[in-house]
Amino acid sequence: MQTTTNVRRTEAEITGFQASGELTDALQRVLVDLIELQLQGKQAHWNVVGTNFRDLHLQLDEVVDFAREAGDTIAERMRALDTVPDGRSDTVAATTSLPEFPGYEHNTAEVVDLITARIYAVVDTLRSVHDGVDAEDPSTADILHQLIDGLEKLAWLIKSENRKV
């Protein structure tokens, strides 16, 4: 029978995990794209018109809610890893990878395509940072997995509005 002896550590020997610069940068990229998706989703929500207006209007709020909650999750994860998220409007506008959203009314078919493209842009960001995040912090990569799953489901539900069979 083998026994193991635990050795008590001192408080000075115990540290929390801290994100590297690369992990911080990756999560910051995700954060600004999620904030921008939230803003663009609301812009679309206010300015969509046409056939199936009500259904799409409500679906857009689902996108906005998902993006807001996901952004909060990422920002709080960054704080847990002793790094500082930057969600200021100037930072978001200067660093997002999402295309600019047109500022006028759009019919529902156009909005479906515009929002679906933006959701997939966020998914592309998530996928592009995933492997680096996973190598450093698998727990954070698990969060990215959940976001990818949720966003791809939202994209599928919305783009189905324009699908013809």
TAGIPE-V372066 format. One record per backbone hydrogen bond with DSSP energy under -1.0 kcal/mol. NH is the residue of the N-H (numbers start at 1). CO is the residue of the C=O. E is the energy in kcal/mol with one decimal. If there is no record, write none. Layout:
# TAGIPE-V372066
NH,CO,E
NH,CO,E
This chain:
# TAGIPE-V372066
13,10,-1.3
14,11,-1.4
19,81,-2.1
24,20,-2.5
25,21,-2.5
26,22,-2.2
27,23,-2.5
28,24,-2.3
29,25,-2.1
30,26,-1.8
31,27,-2.7
32,28,-2.5
33,29,-1.7
34,30,-2.3
35,31,-2.5
36,32,-2.4
37,33,-2.3
38,34,-2.2
39,35,-2.2
40,36,-2.9
41,37,-2.7
42,38,-1.8
43,39,-2.2
44,40,-2.5
45,41,-2.3
46,42,-2.2
47,43,-1.1
49,106,-2.2
53,50,-1.5
56,52,-2.3
57,53,-3.3
58,54,-2.2
59,55,-2.3
60,56,-2.7
61,57,-1.1
62,58,-1.3
63,59,-1.9
64,60,-2.5
65,61,-2.7
66,62,-2.5
67,63,-2.8
68,64,-2.5
69,65,-2.5
70,66,-2.8
71,67,-2.7
72,68,-2.1
73,69,-2.3
74,70,-2.5
75,71,-2.7
76,72,-2.6
77,73,-2.1
78,74,-2.5
79,75,-2.0
80,76,-2.2
81,77,-1.4
82,79,-1.8
83,78,-2.3
92,88,-2.7
93,89,-2.7
94,90,-1.9
95,91,-1.6
96,92,-2.1
106,47,-2.3
108,49,-1.4
111,107,-2.3
112,108,-2.5
113,109,-1.7
114,110,-2.9
115,111,-3.0
116,112,-2.2
117,113,-2.1
118,114,-1.6
119,115,-2.7
120,116,-2.5
121,117,-1.6
122,118,-1.9
123,119,-2.3
124,120,-2.6
125,121,-1.9
126,122,-2.7
127,123,-3.0
128,124,-2.4
129,125,-1.7
130,126,-1.2
133,129,-2.3
134,130,-3.2
135,131,-2.0
136,132,-1.3
137,133,-3.6
141,137,-1.8
142,138,-1.7
143,139,-1.1
144,140,-1.9
145,141,-2.2
146,142,-1.9
147,143,-2.0
148,144,-2.6
149,145,-2.6
150,146,-2.4
151,147,-2.8
152,148,-2.7
153,149,-1.8
154,150,-2.1
155,151,-2.7
156,152,-2.2
157,153,-2.5
158,154,-2.4
159,155,-3.1
160,156,-1.5
161,158,-1.8
162,159,-1.3
